[in-house]
Amino acid sequence: MFKGTAVTIALSLALLGGNLAQAASEFNPQISLILDGRYTHYNNESDYELPGFMLGGEAGRGEKGFALGHNELVLSANIDDLYYGKMTTVLADHDGATEVELEEAYIETLGLGSGASIRAGRFFSGIGYLNGQHPHSWDFADAPLIYRGLFGEALRDDGVQLSWVAPSHLYLKLGAELTRGAQFPAGGAANDGAGATAAFLKLGGDVGASHSWQLGLSHWSARIEGRRSAGHSHDGGATAIPAFSGESAISGIDAVWKWAPNGNAGTRNLKLQAEYFVRDEEGTVVMDDGSVAPESSRYDGRQSGWYAQTVYQFMPRWRVGLRYDQLGSDNNVPDPVVRAESGLDDEGQHPRRTTLMLDYSRSEYSRIRLQYAQDESYADNDNALTLQYTMSLGSHGAHRF
Amino acid sequence: MRRLFTLFGALWLLAVASPAAARLNLFACEPEWAALAAELGGERVTLYSATTARQDPHHIQARPSLIAQVRRADLVICSGAELEVGWLPLLLRQAGSPKVLPGRPGHFEASAFVERLEIPQQLDRAMGDLHASGNPHVHLDPRRLAQIATALTQRLAALDPNHADHYHQRQHDFGQRWQQALSRWEQRAAPLRGVRAVVHHKDWVYLFDWLGMVEAGTLEPKPGLPTSVGHLAALRRELAREPAQMILHTAYQNGRAAQRLAQMNGSTVVELPYTVGGSERAGDLFALFDETIERLLAARQ
């Protein structure tokens, strides 16, 4: 009798446990943790630069040897029937200290209707194809050179985004953003803290069951007051920080094509992707060296670049990829000292890079990648070898296109 | 003049007949729900299926065409129980259409209307890709499918109240044909009771629950993980002790692992349609179960 009761209690507890597990997964915010680490070998010791580009943000080639990548903690959930919220924090080491960076923190409407939604807070801009994707979902261990050159790594800012999806068979999405303009590649939060605007258009669809595509057009512009970039010191002297003030505008086009036999990507699938961006800037560059009368120059320039990549899954779990990057610039900076030290002198270079990668995914939550890049970004050519892991735990990630 | 009248007449007819414009737009996550909605909705509904029988419903990307279709939909019909967890939430957020969000009349999760099996007591990814709400492949039990048909009819009638009778009439008709088919299937499938089968993925739990078949093992070492050589060897040892007659897989699963195991232990590989469109014959829900049972019976001999 007693034994029977004990069994019943144990059974009910087990059942209750099952229900609790279910409830927990359905009601709590979805939490996921991204773990990213790598070992990188470079055969070039000099400081990173992209001739013709004033670098900022997180632009760089990363550290040599063992290093952590983007370790992110992501929380997201529907707030109520009208709003969705998401926050991404990045934990990264900078000069021996662990820093917490708020990468994303936004709310988004769910229920405006008629295909419209509003996003507010800090978010990745909707421009380009790769821009909205987190580094852990990239197909290569690093960003394309044009993203590195123009955006630091990706364009994100604080502000609002309005988007609309058309009620058509063809996918058509329009978006507009008004943002603070304090972060690279803007700066200074001009126009009372609403210094940057962006607009984008996306079209997409399927061709039969096996093919799908997306095409995007983007534009971004900002009034910039004192955007600071990394300085260059070619003669070993003290480095002055270039600060740009003026008008900046970026236009871009992106295209993605995916193939999988009968739309079943399980065994084999192919992805082709290319983006082109061009930036026009006009204003003044001041070389801030701490003195009362720093060197300055008028600057009128244009930088552009593109990349094309393909990734092929040739059997379950295994993928190979190839990427080619190329940049160019045409900058008019009358003052020769400013030209040399700001990074705007292209030094007769056309930065380019060829990257090969192979990755293995045990499940959709884990990936190990080997990457080789022949980097001709600047005068000293470099061969870079990267071994990287990217893993996620917690809530199930979204299968983005 | 007469031609003009004819033209106006034709235009008027078009306008009157434009309930075509008032038809419900249905977005089905999987072909089985599109087929069920076709049975119940008839000419009152326009159907779009997000996936085909050749695609694994776990692994779909939220691609542009799907966002556009969810944006246009009056009703989204999915399996639920986290089968579409990787793509449906993203589609719903991207489409900006509140009427199809969870909890609204335009959102229908089939598995919520039936008793689910295999609800895990413990959630740990080391055990594979588990669904906290239980096994989501509920459509392969025709008894559960009948319950879902009742719930879906009520939903269609609520969304299109002017034609509620139409949906109830069609459900009555479908229900009668389904009951007849069900007793026919159960009679035919009686010899399958107790038959042991190895499965590729845990897609067949509800079919086995209905037919009294026994799952003798899975080709996937853990749900969602591809087969490995080591796992096949272990499975083979297990089957040497307690043999299985057949190895089941779907059209969207690679049949190679099943063939390899079959070569080792001499059991029969059966590709089952799994859903509507999964074989040449399985053109609707009735044919799906006819075909499934016939193929199982053939493999038993």
Interface residues (C-beta under 8 A of the other chain):
Chain A: A14 G17 G18 A21 Q22 S25 E26 D81 Y84 E108 L110 G111 L112 G113 S114 G115 A116 S117 S163 W164 V165 A166 P167 S168 H169 L170 Y171 L172 K173 K202 L203 G204 G205 D206 A209 S212 W213 Q214 K258 N262 G263 N264 A265 G266 T267 P316 R317 R362 S363 E364 Y365 L393 H396 G397 A398 H399 R400 F401
Chain B: T51 T52 R54 Q55 D56 H59 I60 Q61 A62 R63 P64 S65 I67 A68 Q69 R71 R72 E82 V85 G86 W87 P89 L90 L92 R93 Q94 A95 G96 S97 P98 K99 L101 G103 I119 P120 Q121 Q122 L123 R125 G128 D129 A132 S133 G224 L225 P226 Y252 Q253 N254
